[in-house]
Amino acid sequence: MSEIERDPVTGTATTGHEWDGIKELDTPMPKWWLYVLYATIVWSIGYWIVYPAWPSFSNYTRGLFGYSTRATYDQQAAAAADSQKEWLDRIASSSVDQIVQDPELFDFAQNGGKAVFAENCAPCHGAGGQGGPGYPTLADDSWLWGGTLADIEHTIRVGVRSSHAETRVSEMPKFGADQVLTPEQIGDVADYVLSLSGTAAEPAVLDRGATVFAENCAACHAEKGQGMKDLGAPALNDSIWLYGGDRSAIVAQVTRPRHGVMPTWEGRLSDNWIKMLTVYVHSLGGGQ
């Protein structure tokens, strides 16, 4: 049996390991550290016994306490539902007009509508209703189908060009693709439409464009381009554009128009959620 080598300075035994002349001391672990280690081992064994811990092929150990995070969540969700029941009952028995006239109910509807909007509407209309190319802005006062509470609620329920039997539907003719208008006429009417928002053009071009507009466009967009909400025809005199407002974008839309689709939310959202969503969208700043 070899004699234990000790460090000449501290007198502590070495492990026999040496690196570049440096020897490793066989220093014992501090007792407090060992006691903590033993305590955690005991604690873990106790934890395995009283809480769910060990999985099997088809189940897991339930533990003496029978604790379940899912059960805890269900209890918390049930408690939250109970606390909201009074408000939801009031929402159910109120119209959207009555909701906005009740300050407390309005605040509740605002918060609920904001959550529903973030989950279902923001991917298209933006987090603040700012919209984007092909997706209408909900924070201005330009509405294709009207911006009153009743208008907004109906649009949410039935959608636009959706599968709902009463969906909102508008169809702009393909003036260029179907050769209703010549390319020259389309160019003239595009210049005239731009002039409705203040863009200058040659008088002769505007005269020709005004004639084309009166004969082909005014029936839906109105005489001065103010639009018709009953038809879902957008205003053309407010510099608010769904697919772009430069000349090339307008020419493209007149030639072969694009039409967006908004899904119906009736049946996907409860009546209460639709009402709260209506109140929230109306409050974004563009409600009428």
Backbone as JSON, one array per atom type, in Angstrom:
{
  "sequence": "MSEIERDPVTGTATTGHEWDGIKELDTPMPKWWLYVLYATIVWSIGYWIVYPAWPSFSNYTRGLFGYSTRATYDQQAAAAADSQKEWLDRIASSSVDQIVQDPELFDFAQNGGKAVFAENCAPCHGAGGQGGPGYPTLADDSWLWGGTLADIEHTIRVGVRSSHAETRVSEMPKFGADQVLTPEQIGDVADYVLSLSGTAAEPAVLDRGATVFAENCAACHAEKGQGMKDLGAPALNDSIWLYGGDRSAIVAQVTRPRHGVMPTWEGRLSDNWIKMLTVYVHSLGGGQ",
  "N": [[0.85, -1.19, 0.0], [0.64, 2.13, -1.01], [2.16, 5.05, 0.32], [0.3, 7.86, 1.5], [0.49, 10.86, -0.17], [1.24, 14.13, 0.9], [0.51, 17.61, 0.83], [3.17, 19.8, 1.16], [2.89, 22.38, 2.19], [0.25, 22.88, 3.21], [-0.32, 20.49, 4.41], [-2.36, 18.88, 3.61], [-3.79, 15.94, 2.22], [-3.04, 14.71, -1.07], [-4.63, 14.0, -4.26], [-3.23, 12.5, -5.99], [-3.25, 13.3, -8.55], [-1.7, 15.23, -11.07], [-0.81, 18.14, -12.81], [1.24, 19.71, -14.99], [3.1, 20.09, -12.92], [1.49, 20.97, -10.92], [-0.27, 19.9, -8.16], [-3.26, 18.2, -7.22], [-5.29, 18.86, -4.45], [-6.8, 16.82, -1.95], [-9.3, 17.93, -0.85], [-11.86, 17.9, 1.51], [-15.49, 18.14, 1.04], [-17.32, 21.04, 2.18], [-19.08, 20.8, 5.25], [-21.59, 22.01, 5.56], [-22.41, 22.22, 2.95], [-22.7, 19.55, 2.21], [-24.77, 18.84, 3.94], [-26.87, 20.35, 2.91], [-27.09, 19.15, 0.39], [-27.9, 16.53, 1.14], [-30.34, 17.18, 2.27], [-31.8, 18.12, 0.07], [-32.0, 15.77, -1.38], [-33.6, 14.22, 0.29], [-35.85, 15.86, 0.22], [-36.57, 15.69, -2.49], [-37.34, 13.03, -2.7], [-39.58, 13.03, -1.03], [-41.14, 14.79, -2.52], [-41.62, 13.3, -4.86], [-43.31, 11.44, -3.77], [-45.63, 12.79, -2.8], [-46.53, 14.45, -4.89], [-47.59, 14.42, -8.41], [-45.31, 12.68, -10.43], [-43.8, 10.56, -11.76], [-43.72, 9.34, -15.0], [-45.54, 6.89, -16.98], [-46.12, 4.35, -19.48], [-48.73, 4.84, -20.28], [-49.84, 6.55, -18.42], [-49.4, 8.31, -15.29], [-47.79, 8.7, -12.09], [-49.94, 9.65, -9.47], [-49.55, 10.82, -6.99], [-49.71, 11.49, -3.43], [-51.15, 13.8, -2.74], [-52.72, 14.26, -4.91], [-52.52, 16.34, -6.73], [-53.14, 18.57, -9.51], [-52.28, 20.49, -12.23], [-53.94, 21.07, -14.36], [-56.47, 20.73, -13.22], [-56.37, 22.8, -11.38], [-56.22, 24.99, -13.1], [-58.73, 24.72, -14.38], [-60.41, 25.28, -12.23], [-59.71, 27.93, -11.71], [-60.43, 29.09, -14.14], [-63.18, 28.61, -14.1], [-63.87, 30.16, -11.91], [-63.22, 32.69, -12.9], [-65.06, 32.85, -15.0], [-67.44, 32.86, -13.54], [-67.17, 35.28, -12.22], [-67.44, 37.02, -14.35], [-69.94, 36.57, -15.27], [-72.17, 38.17, -14.56], [-71.64, 40.51, -16.02], [-71.54, 39.54, -18.64], [-74.13, 38.61, -18.94], [-75.45, 41.01, -18.89], [-74.41, 42.15, -21.21], [-75.52, 40.39, -23.08], [-78.22, 40.99, -22.89], [-78.39, 43.52, -23.86], [-78.34, 46.0, -26.45], [-75.9, 47.05, -28.91], [-75.89, 49.81, -29.0], [-76.96, 50.45, -26.5], [-74.97, 49.44, -24.89], [-72.72, 51.16, -25.3], [-73.66, 53.4, -24.09], [-73.62, 52.94, -21.43], [-71.31, 53.48, -19.07], [-69.76, 51.67, -17.41], [-70.37, 49.15, -18.51], [-69.53, 49.63, -21.07], [-66.73, 49.9, -20.73], [-66.12, 47.26, -19.95], [-66.89, 45.89, -22.27], [-65.12, 47.04, -24.08], [-62.58, 46.09, -23.23], [-62.95, 43.3, -23.54], [-63.55, 43.21, -26.29], [-61.18, 44.18, -27.37], [-59.4, 42.08, -26.83], [-60.54, 40.02, -28.37], [-60.29, 41.15, -30.89], [-57.48, 41.3, -31.18], [-56.87, 38.62, -31.39], [-58.32, 37.66, -33.58], [-58.7, 39.59, -35.63], [-56.58, 41.39, -35.93], [-54.4, 40.2, -37.44], [-55.02, 40.81, -40.12], [-56.09, 43.45, -40.21], [-54.31, 44.89, -38.7], [-52.68, 45.71, -35.58], [-53.62, 48.03, -34.37], [-55.77, 48.6, -35.92], [-54.93, 49.78, -38.25], [-54.85, 48.85, -40.81], [-53.85, 47.87, -44.18], [-52.3, 47.23, -47.41], [-54.93, 46.17, -49.35], [-56.4, 45.55, -47.12], [-58.82, 47.04, -45.25], [-58.52, 50.15, -43.45], [-59.45, 50.59, -40.1], [-59.47, 52.67, -38.43], [-60.07, 55.13, -39.41], [-62.46, 57.43, -40.94], [-63.57, 56.43, -43.21], [-65.67, 54.26, -44.62], [-66.53, 51.25, -46.18], [-68.96, 49.91, -45.99], [-70.39, 51.37, -44.19], [-70.12, 53.02, -41.02], [-71.5, 53.04, -38.62], [-72.57, 51.75, -35.4], [-74.46, 49.7, -35.8], [-73.99, 49.11, -38.51], [-71.33, 48.17, -38.45], [-71.54, 45.95, -36.74], [-73.23, 44.3, -38.28], [-71.62, 43.82, -40.53], [-69.49, 42.43, -39.35], [-70.84, 40.14, -38.55], [-71.84, 38.95, -40.98], [-69.81, 39.14, -42.85], [-67.73, 39.8, -45.78], [-68.2, 39.03, -49.07], [-68.29, 36.39, -48.25], [-69.02, 33.07, -46.93], [-71.48, 33.3, -45.83], [-75.04, 33.44, -46.02], [-76.18, 35.95, -46.21], [-74.14, 37.63, -46.86], [-72.11, 40.6, -47.27], [-71.83, 41.99, -50.46], [-70.12, 43.26, -53.22], [-69.33, 44.18, -56.53], [-67.01, 45.15, -58.77], [-66.98, 46.06, -62.15], [-64.94, 44.54, -64.74], [-63.47, 46.68, -66.38], [-61.4, 46.97, -68.2], [-60.37, 44.37, -68.8], [-62.67, 43.12, -69.79], [-63.1, 44.67, -71.94], [-64.78, 46.89, -71.83], [-64.08, 49.51, -71.58], [-61.66, 51.44, -73.38], [-58.02, 51.37, -73.36], [-57.16, 54.05, -73.43], [-59.4, 55.45, -72.5], [-59.51, 54.41, -69.91], [-57.13, 55.42, -68.88], [-57.73, 58.16, -68.95], [-59.95, 58.3, -67.15], [-58.69, 57.47, -64.85], [-56.95, 59.6, -64.35], [-58.88, 61.55, -63.91], [-60.14, 60.55, -61.58], [-58.0, 60.76, -59.78], [-57.86, 63.51, -59.7], [-60.03, 64.13, -58.14], [-59.1, 64.0, -55.62], [-57.43, 66.1, -55.52], [-55.23, 66.08, -57.25], [-53.53, 67.5, -59.95], [-54.3, 67.83, -63.46], [-54.31, 67.88, -67.09], [-56.74, 70.05, -68.54], [-58.21, 69.1, -70.78], [-57.89, 66.33, -70.59], [-59.14, 65.89, -68.15], [-61.74, 66.59, -68.78], [-62.45, 64.6, -70.63], [-62.12, 62.38, -68.97], [-64.03, 62.93, -66.98], [-66.38, 62.56, -68.39], [-66.26, 59.81, -68.99], [-66.31, 58.84, -66.4], [-68.84, 59.72, -65.46], [-70.52, 58.24, -67.08], [-69.9, 55.59, -66.52], [-69.01, 55.12, -63.88], [-70.15, 56.74, -61.88], [-72.63, 55.78, -61.09], [-72.21, 53.96, -59.06], [-70.12, 55.01, -57.46], [-70.98, 57.54, -56.99], [-71.81, 60.93, -57.92], [-69.8, 62.84, -57.35], [-67.77, 61.24, -56.55], [-68.0, 60.41, -53.92], [-68.69, 57.96, -52.99], [-70.79, 55.07, -52.17], [-72.3, 53.71, -49.53], [-74.32, 51.85, -49.28], [-73.93, 50.18, -51.4], [-71.41, 49.3, -51.01], [-69.44, 50.68, -52.29], [-66.43, 52.33, -52.54], [-65.39, 55.6, -51.4], [-63.91, 57.98, -53.58], [-62.7, 60.35, -53.31], [-61.19, 61.0, -51.11], [-58.55, 60.44, -50.74], [-57.92, 58.0, -49.63], [-56.94, 54.79, -50.08], [-57.46, 51.44, -51.05], [-56.0, 49.6, -52.56], [-53.8, 51.02, -53.39], [-52.9, 54.33, -54.42], [-51.69, 55.61, -56.59], [-51.32, 56.52, -60.08], [-50.85, 54.24, -61.72], [-51.75, 52.16, -60.09], [-54.47, 52.73, -59.88], [-55.26, 52.54, -62.56], [-54.76, 49.81, -62.95], [-56.65, 48.72, -61.19], [-59.07, 49.57, -62.31], [-58.89, 48.3, -64.75], [-58.66, 45.47, -64.23], [-60.2, 44.66, -61.6], [-59.44, 44.03, -58.12], [-60.82, 42.06, -55.5], [-61.46, 41.85, -52.15], [-61.84, 39.49, -49.38], [-63.73, 39.01, -46.51], [-64.13, 36.98, -43.72], [-67.16, 35.45, -42.44], [-68.18, 35.98, -39.13], [-70.19, 35.12, -37.6], [-71.36, 32.47, -35.73], [-68.8, 31.59, -35.39], [-67.83, 33.29, -33.5], [-69.3, 34.11, -30.37], [-72.51, 35.71, -29.75], [-72.19, 37.63, -27.77], [-69.42, 38.16, -27.89], [-69.25, 39.2, -30.47], [-70.72, 41.55, -30.18], [-69.1, 42.92, -28.32], [-66.76, 43.13, -29.82], [-67.69, 44.74, -31.88], [-68.17, 47.15, -30.5], [-65.56, 47.77, -29.74], [-64.19, 48.07, -32.24], [-65.64, 50.19, -33.3], [-64.8, 52.18, -31.61], [-62.21, 52.72, -32.29], [-61.66, 55.01, -33.59], [-62.69, 55.72, -36.0], [-65.39, 55.31, -36.09], [-68.84, 56.0, -36.86]],
  "CA": [[0.0, 0.0, 0.0], [1.5, 3.31, -1.15], [1.97, 6.06, 1.34], [-0.45, 9.03, 1.03], [1.33, 12.05, -0.33], [0.62, 15.32, 1.45], [1.03, 18.9, 0.39], [4.11, 20.26, 2.18], [2.52, 23.7, 2.73], [-0.98, 22.8, 4.01], [-0.42, 19.2, 5.06], [-3.54, 18.19, 3.09], [-3.47, 14.84, 1.31], [-3.31, 14.96, -2.48], [-5.38, 12.92, -4.94], [-2.33, 11.8, -6.88], [-3.32, 13.92, -9.88], [-0.74, 16.32, -11.2], [-0.79, 18.75, -14.13], [2.3, 20.71, -15.13], [3.72, 20.33, -11.64], [0.48, 21.4, -9.94], [-0.93, 18.73, -7.61], [-4.62, 18.43, -6.74], [-5.49, 18.52, -3.04], [-8.0, 16.03, -1.64], [-9.99, 18.72, 0.18], [-13.24, 17.42, 1.69], [-16.55, 19.1, 0.84], [-17.78, 21.67, 3.42], [-20.18, 20.04, 5.83], [-22.86, 22.67, 5.29], [-22.8, 21.91, 1.56], [-23.18, 18.17, 2.23], [-26.07, 18.79, 4.6], [-27.86, 20.87, 1.94], [-27.27, 18.1, -0.61], [-28.71, 15.46, 1.72], [-31.7, 17.7, 2.47], [-32.48, 18.15, -1.22], [-32.31, 14.39, -1.75], [-34.79, 13.86, 1.07], [-36.98, 16.65, -0.29], [-37.0, 15.16, -3.8], [-38.07, 11.77, -2.46], [-40.89, 13.43, -0.54], [-41.88, 15.4, -3.63], [-42.08, 12.2, -5.71], [-44.38, 10.7, -3.09], [-46.87, 13.56, -2.6], [-46.97, 15.11, -6.12], [-47.39, 13.65, -9.63], [-43.88, 12.79, -10.75], [-43.19, 9.57, -12.64], [-44.59, 8.92, -16.12], [-45.51, 5.5, -17.44], [-46.44, 4.29, -20.9], [-50.08, 5.36, -20.55], [-50.34, 7.37, -17.34], [-48.34, 8.83, -14.44], [-48.12, 8.58, -10.66], [-50.81, 10.75, -9.08], [-49.09, 11.45, -5.76], [-50.65, 11.44, -2.3], [-51.98, 15.0, -2.7], [-53.6, 14.28, -6.08], [-52.46, 17.68, -7.32], [-53.18, 18.62, -10.97], [-52.28, 21.85, -12.74], [-55.13, 21.22, -15.2], [-57.6, 20.93, -12.32], [-56.23, 24.14, -10.83], [-56.61, 25.92, -14.16], [-60.18, 24.63, -14.55], [-61.02, 25.99, -11.11], [-59.49, 29.36, -11.92], [-61.26, 29.5, -15.28], [-64.57, 28.63, -13.65], [-64.03, 31.33, -11.04], [-63.22, 33.87, -13.77], [-66.34, 32.87, -15.7], [-68.47, 33.27, -12.57], [-67.02, 36.72, -11.95], [-67.84, 37.75, -15.55], [-71.3, 36.19, -15.67], [-73.07, 39.32, -14.45], [-71.38, 41.42, -17.13], [-71.93, 38.88, -19.9], [-75.59, 38.61, -18.98], [-75.86, 42.37, -19.26], [-74.09, 42.3, -22.64], [-76.48, 39.6, -23.85], [-79.55, 41.61, -22.87], [-78.27, 44.91, -24.32], [-77.9, 46.26, -27.82], [-74.6, 47.73, -28.94], [-76.13, 51.22, -28.66], [-77.13, 50.54, -25.06], [-73.67, 49.15, -24.27], [-71.84, 52.33, -25.32], [-74.24, 54.44, -23.24], [-73.38, 52.54, -20.04], [-69.85, 53.6, -18.92], [-69.15, 50.45, -16.88], [-70.54, 48.09, -19.5], [-68.67, 50.01, -22.2], [-65.35, 49.53, -20.38], [-66.02, 45.8, -20.01], [-66.95, 45.49, -23.68], [-63.87, 47.49, -24.71], [-61.5, 45.16, -22.9], [-63.22, 42.03, -24.19], [-63.43, 43.39, -27.73], [-59.76, 44.32, -27.72], [-58.81, 40.74, -26.82], [-61.07, 39.29, -29.53], [-59.69, 41.78, -32.07], [-56.07, 40.89, -31.27], [-56.78, 37.2, -31.74], [-59.01, 37.3, -34.82], [-58.77, 40.63, -36.65], [-55.3, 42.1, -36.09], [-53.53, 39.7, -38.51], [-55.34, 41.47, -41.39], [-56.35, 44.89, -40.07], [-53.28, 45.52, -37.9], [-52.92, 45.71, -34.14], [-54.39, 49.21, -34.02], [-56.78, 48.84, -36.95], [-54.37, 50.66, -39.26], [-55.03, 48.25, -42.13], [-52.7, 47.64, -45.04], [-52.72, 47.01, -48.8], [-55.97, 45.15, -49.5], [-57.11, 45.38, -45.86], [-59.27, 48.39, -44.91], [-58.22, 50.77, -42.17], [-60.62, 50.69, -39.23], [-59.25, 53.8, -37.53], [-60.44, 56.39, -40.06], [-63.91, 57.56, -41.09], [-63.95, 55.98, -44.55], [-66.21, 52.92, -44.45], [-67.15, 50.7, -47.38], [-70.34, 49.49, -45.72], [-70.95, 52.18, -43.11], [-69.35, 52.96, -39.78], [-72.3, 53.08, -37.4], [-72.51, 50.52, -34.61], [-75.27, 48.68, -36.46], [-73.3, 48.71, -39.74], [-70.15, 47.38, -38.11], [-71.99, 44.67, -36.2], [-73.74, 43.47, -39.37], [-70.47, 43.4, -41.35], [-68.77, 41.38, -38.61], [-71.65, 38.92, -38.54], [-72.04, 38.29, -42.28], [-68.59, 39.16, -43.63], [-67.75, 40.39, -47.12], [-67.96, 37.95, -50.05], [-68.03, 35.21, -47.42], [-69.92, 31.94, -47.12], [-72.76, 33.59, -45.18], [-76.11, 33.63, -47.0], [-76.49, 37.37, -46.31], [-72.87, 38.34, -46.87], [-71.96, 41.82, -48.04], [-71.25, 41.69, -51.77], [-70.03, 44.31, -54.23], [-68.53, 43.68, -57.64], [-66.64, 46.2, -59.73], [-66.77, 45.45, -63.47], [-63.59, 44.51, -65.31], [-63.63, 47.61, -67.49], [-60.38, 46.76, -69.22], [-60.3, 42.95, -69.19], [-63.86, 42.8, -70.58], [-63.12, 45.63, -73.05], [-65.85, 47.87, -71.7], [-63.4, 50.76, -71.85], [-60.36, 51.33, -74.05], [-56.92, 51.81, -72.49], [-57.14, 55.51, -73.37], [-60.47, 55.87, -71.6], [-59.12, 54.04, -68.55], [-56.13, 56.4, -68.45], [-58.41, 59.44, -68.7], [-60.76, 58.25, -65.94], [-57.76, 57.39, -63.72], [-56.52, 60.98, -64.07], [-60.01, 62.27, -63.32], [-60.31, 60.08, -60.21], [-56.95, 61.38, -58.99], [-58.17, 64.94, -59.53], [-61.03, 64.26, -57.08], [-58.36, 64.15, -54.37], [-56.59, 67.29, -55.59], [-54.11, 65.95, -58.18], [-53.76, 68.29, -61.16], [-54.16, 67.19, -64.77], [-54.68, 68.77, -68.18], [-58.2, 70.22, -68.64], [-58.81, 68.23, -71.8], [-57.91, 64.99, -70.03], [-60.17, 65.86, -67.11], [-63.05, 66.61, -69.44], [-62.72, 63.25, -71.16], [-62.27, 61.48, -67.83], [-65.3, 63.2, -66.31], [-67.43, 61.94, -69.2], [-66.18, 58.37, -68.77], [-66.72, 58.59, -65.01], [-70.28, 59.92, -65.36], [-71.23, 57.19, -67.82], [-69.55, 54.23, -66.09], [-68.59, 54.98, -62.48], [-70.94, 57.52, -60.93], [-73.77, 55.01, -60.62], [-71.82, 53.31, -57.8], [-69.25, 55.84, -56.64], [-71.67, 58.82, -56.84], [-71.43, 61.95, -58.9], [-68.54, 63.5, -57.0], [-66.82, 60.24, -56.06], [-68.1, 60.27, -52.47], [-68.98, 56.57, -52.67], [-72.13, 54.69, -51.72], [-72.14, 52.64, -48.54], [-75.32, 50.8, -49.52], [-73.38, 49.28, -52.42], [-70.03, 48.94, -50.68], [-68.57, 51.36, -53.25], [-65.6, 53.24, -51.75], [-65.2, 56.99, -51.79], [-62.72, 58.19, -54.4], [-62.3, 61.75, -53.16], [-60.63, 61.23, -49.77], [-57.13, 60.02, -50.73], [-57.78, 56.74, -48.91], [-56.97, 53.78, -51.14], [-57.31, 50.07, -50.56], [-54.98, 48.89, -53.35], [-52.81, 51.96, -53.89], [-53.51, 55.53, -54.96], [-51.02, 56.26, -57.71], [-52.03, 56.34, -61.36], [-50.75, 52.86, -62.21], [-52.59, 51.31, -59.26], [-55.86, 52.98, -60.26], [-55.45, 51.94, -63.89], [-54.82, 48.36, -62.77], [-57.91, 48.38, -60.54], [-60.15, 49.76, -63.28], [-58.74, 47.3, -65.82], [-59.03, 44.16, -63.67], [-60.27, 44.97, -60.16], [-59.27, 43.01, -57.09], [-61.88, 42.09, -54.5], [-61.07, 41.13, -50.94], [-62.81, 38.63, -48.69], [-63.72, 39.0, -45.04], [-64.95, 35.83, -43.3], [-68.26, 35.66, -41.51], [-67.83, 35.61, -37.76], [-71.36, 34.55, -36.95], [-71.14, 31.04, -35.54], [-67.42, 31.4, -34.96], [-67.78, 34.05, -32.26], [-70.61, 34.19, -29.74], [-73.16, 37.01, -29.91], [-71.56, 38.56, -26.83], [-68.11, 38.57, -28.4], [-69.47, 40.05, -31.63], [-71.11, 42.87, -29.67], [-67.93, 43.57, -27.73], [-65.87, 43.46, -30.92], [-68.3, 45.89, -32.55], [-67.92, 48.34, -29.67], [-64.14, 48.09, -29.79], [-63.85, 48.57, -33.58], [-66.26, 51.51, -33.43], [-64.07, 53.14, -30.76], [-60.83, 52.89, -32.74], [-61.48, 56.39, -34.02], [-63.38, 56.0, -37.25], [-66.82, 54.99, -36.02], [-69.74, 57.12, -37.18]],
  "C": [[0.89, 1.24, 0.0], [1.16, 4.34, -0.09], [1.26, 7.27, 0.75], [0.47, 10.23, 0.98], [0.57, 13.27, 0.18], [1.3, 16.57, 0.92], [1.94, 19.45, 1.49], [3.71, 21.58, 2.83], [1.32, 23.58, 3.66], [-1.09, 21.52, 4.79], [-1.62, 18.39, 4.61], [-3.12, 17.1, 2.13], [-3.81, 15.24, -0.12], [-4.05, 13.77, -3.07], [-4.47, 12.07, -5.79], [-2.35, 12.33, -8.28], [-2.38, 15.11, -9.94], [-0.75, 16.81, -12.64], [0.28, 19.84, -14.14], [2.9, 21.09, -13.78], [2.76, 20.79, -10.56], [-0.27, 20.17, -9.48], [-2.3, 19.1, -7.04], [-4.75, 17.96, -5.3], [-6.8, 17.76, -2.87], [-8.76, 16.71, -0.5], [-11.43, 18.23, 0.32], [-14.26, 18.53, 1.46], [-16.93, 19.75, 2.17], [-19.01, 20.93, 3.95], [-21.54, 20.68, 5.53], [-23.37, 22.34, 3.89], [-23.36, 20.49, 1.5], [-24.56, 18.06, 2.87], [-27.18, 19.29, 3.67], [-28.15, 19.83, 0.86], [-28.17, 16.99, -0.09], [-30.16, 15.91, 1.89], [-32.47, 17.74, 1.15], [-32.85, 16.76, -1.7], [-33.57, 13.93, -1.01], [-36.03, 14.58, 0.53], [-37.49, 16.07, -1.61], [-37.78, 13.86, -3.63], [-39.48, 12.08, -1.96], [-41.76, 14.01, -1.64], [-42.44, 14.32, -4.55], [-43.28, 11.48, -5.1], [-45.7, 11.49, -3.08], [-47.39, 14.23, -3.87], [-46.84, 14.17, -7.31], [-45.95, 13.81, -10.12], [-43.43, 11.84, -11.86], [-44.15, 9.16, -13.76], [-44.48, 7.42, -16.38], [-45.89, 5.51, -18.91], [-47.8, 4.94, -21.21], [-50.59, 6.3, -19.48], [-49.17, 7.95, -16.56], [-48.76, 8.65, -12.98], [-48.86, 9.82, -10.2], [-50.31, 11.49, -7.84], [-50.16, 11.43, -4.68], [-51.6, 12.64, -2.28], [-52.97, 15.06, -3.87], [-53.63, 15.63, -6.79], [-52.46, 17.61, -8.85], [-53.22, 20.08, -11.41], [-53.5, 22.1, -13.62], [-56.36, 21.47, -14.33], [-57.56, 22.34, -11.72], [-56.65, 25.19, -11.86], [-58.12, 25.91, -14.36], [-60.91, 25.39, -13.45], [-60.88, 27.5, -11.3], [-60.33, 29.89, -13.07], [-62.73, 29.58, -14.89], [-64.84, 29.84, -12.77], [-64.08, 32.61, -11.86], [-64.54, 33.99, -14.52], [-67.47, 33.32, -14.79], [-68.41, 34.78, -12.32], [-67.48, 37.57, -13.12], [-69.31, 37.54, -15.91], [-72.26, 37.37, -15.62], [-72.91, 40.25, -15.64], [-71.82, 40.82, -18.46], [-73.44, 38.81, -20.05], [-76.12, 39.99, -19.39], [-75.55, 42.66, -20.73], [-75.14, 41.6, -23.49], [-77.83, 40.28, -23.95], [-79.54, 43.06, -23.37], [-77.91, 44.96, -25.79], [-76.56, 46.97, -27.78], [-74.77, 49.21, -28.61], [-76.28, 51.39, -27.15], [-75.8, 50.31, -24.33], [-72.8, 50.41, -24.2], [-72.39, 53.46, -24.45], [-74.06, 54.13, -21.76], [-71.87, 52.53, -19.81], [-69.19, 52.32, -18.42], [-69.23, 49.31, -17.89], [-69.67, 48.36, -20.72], [-67.22, 49.63, -21.93], [-65.15, 48.02, -20.46], [-66.0, 45.33, -21.46], [-65.68, 45.88, -24.42], [-62.75, 46.49, -24.48], [-61.71, 43.81, -23.57], [-63.05, 42.12, -25.7], [-61.99, 43.51, -28.19], [-59.08, 42.96, -27.78], [-59.26, 39.94, -28.03], [-60.44, 39.84, -30.82], [-58.25, 41.31, -32.27], [-55.94, 39.46, -31.77], [-57.32, 36.9, -33.13], [-58.89, 38.31, -35.95], [-57.43, 41.29, -36.96], [-54.41, 41.53, -37.19], [-53.79, 40.35, -39.87], [-55.4, 42.99, -41.24], [-55.3, 45.61, -39.24], [-53.67, 45.63, -36.45], [-53.76, 46.9, -33.7], [-55.46, 49.55, -35.03], [-56.27, 49.7, -38.09], [-54.47, 50.1, -40.67], [-53.73, 48.05, -42.88], [-53.19, 47.43, -46.46], [-53.72, 45.86, -48.92], [-56.79, 44.92, -48.24], [-57.52, 46.76, -45.35], [-58.79, 48.85, -43.54], [-59.52, 50.91, -41.37], [-60.52, 51.89, -38.29], [-59.48, 55.14, -38.21], [-61.96, 56.42, -40.24], [-64.37, 57.21, -42.5], [-64.37, 54.52, -44.46], [-66.88, 52.45, -45.73], [-68.62, 50.41, -47.17], [-70.96, 50.25, -44.56], [-70.22, 51.96, -41.81], [-70.17, 53.14, -38.53], [-72.15, 51.76, -36.65], [-73.28, 49.4, -35.3], [-74.59, 48.18, -37.74], [-72.12, 47.79, -39.44], [-70.55, 46.0, -37.6], [-72.46, 43.75, -37.32], [-72.59, 42.96, -40.25], [-69.68, 42.3, -40.67], [-69.53, 40.07, -38.68], [-71.64, 38.21, -39.89], [-70.78, 38.26, -43.14], [-68.78, 39.84, -44.98], [-67.3, 39.33, -48.12], [-67.6, 36.65, -49.32], [-69.02, 34.11, -47.76], [-71.3, 32.18, -46.52], [-73.82, 33.9, -46.25], [-76.43, 35.11, -47.21], [-75.23, 38.22, -46.39], [-72.93, 39.64, -47.66], [-71.29, 41.48, -49.38], [-71.25, 42.96, -52.63], [-69.08, 43.81, -55.3], [-68.26, 44.82, -58.6], [-66.37, 45.55, -61.07], [-65.3, 45.5, -63.9], [-63.59, 45.38, -66.58], [-62.6, 47.4, -68.59], [-60.36, 45.34, -69.72], [-61.48, 42.55, -70.05], [-64.08, 43.79, -71.71], [-64.34, 46.54, -73.03], [-65.32, 49.26, -72.01], [-62.08, 50.49, -72.58], [-59.26, 51.74, -73.08], [-56.84, 53.32, -72.36], [-58.2, 56.03, -72.43], [-60.13, 55.55, -70.14], [-58.08, 55.02, -68.02], [-56.77, 57.74, -68.12], [-59.2, 59.4, -67.39], [-59.87, 58.1, -64.7], [-57.26, 58.78, -63.35], [-57.65, 61.77, -63.43], [-60.23, 61.85, -61.87], [-59.24, 60.69, -59.31], [-57.24, 62.85, -58.73], [-59.21, 65.15, -58.43], [-60.37, 64.43, -55.72], [-57.34, 65.28, -54.45], [-55.41, 67.2, -56.53], [-54.44, 66.67, -59.49], [-53.58, 67.45, -62.41], [-54.6, 68.18, -65.83], [-56.2, 68.85, -68.29], [-58.85, 69.28, -69.64], [-58.92, 66.79, -71.29], [-59.01, 64.87, -68.98], [-61.57, 65.86, -67.71], [-63.41, 65.23, -69.97], [-62.96, 62.27, -70.01], [-63.58, 61.67, -67.11], [-66.45, 62.56, -67.07], [-67.45, 60.43, -68.98], [-66.69, 58.03, -67.37], [-68.24, 58.68, -64.88], [-71.05, 58.78, -66.0], [-71.0, 55.8, -67.24], [-69.35, 54.05, -64.58], [-69.52, 55.65, -61.47], [-72.12, 56.75, -60.37], [-73.47, 54.31, -59.29], [-71.06, 54.25, -56.89], [-69.81, 57.25, -56.41], [-71.03, 59.89, -57.72], [-70.08, 62.59, -58.62], [-67.53, 62.53, -56.39], [-66.88, 60.03, -54.57], [-68.45, 58.86, -52.03], [-70.41, 56.35, -52.23], [-72.01, 53.49, -50.79], [-73.15, 51.52, -48.73], [-74.82, 49.77, -50.52], [-71.98, 48.79, -52.07], [-69.04, 49.57, -51.63], [-67.75, 52.41, -52.51], [-65.63, 54.67, -52.28], [-63.9, 57.13, -52.56], [-62.17, 59.6, -54.25], [-61.65, 62.06, -51.82], [-59.17, 60.8, -49.63], [-56.89, 58.79, -49.88], [-57.98, 55.62, -49.91], [-56.72, 52.41, -50.57], [-56.18, 49.33, -51.27], [-53.96, 49.85, -53.96], [-53.48, 53.14, -54.59], [-52.72, 56.24, -56.02], [-51.72, 55.89, -59.02], [-52.01, 54.89, -61.84], [-51.64, 51.92, -61.4], [-54.07, 51.48, -59.62], [-56.17, 52.39, -61.62], [-55.59, 50.43, -63.78], [-56.16, 47.95, -62.15], [-59.1, 48.55, -61.48], [-60.09, 48.67, -64.36], [-59.19, 45.92, -65.36], [-59.05, 44.29, -62.15], [-60.03, 43.76, -59.27], [-60.37, 43.17, -56.04], [-61.46, 41.25, -53.3], [-62.2, 40.31, -50.35], [-62.62, 38.78, -47.2], [-64.62, 37.86, -44.58], [-66.14, 36.27, -42.45], [-67.85, 35.18, -40.14], [-69.03, 35.09, -36.98], [-71.21, 33.03, -36.9], [-69.73, 30.71, -35.12], [-67.16, 32.15, -33.66], [-69.19, 34.1, -31.69], [-71.2, 35.58, -29.98], [-72.53, 38.05, -28.99], [-70.23, 39.06, -27.35], [-68.25, 39.47, -29.62], [-69.87, 41.46, -31.19], [-69.91, 43.61, -29.11], [-66.92, 43.97, -28.81], [-66.38, 44.67, -31.69], [-67.99, 47.18, -31.8], [-66.46, 48.75, -29.77], [-63.75, 48.69, -31.15], [-64.42, 49.97, -33.76], [-65.46, 52.57, -32.69], [-62.66, 53.41, -31.25], [-60.59, 54.3, -33.29], [-62.24, 56.74, -35.28], [-64.86, 55.71, -37.24], [-67.69, 56.21, -36.25], [-70.95, 57.11, -36.27]]
}
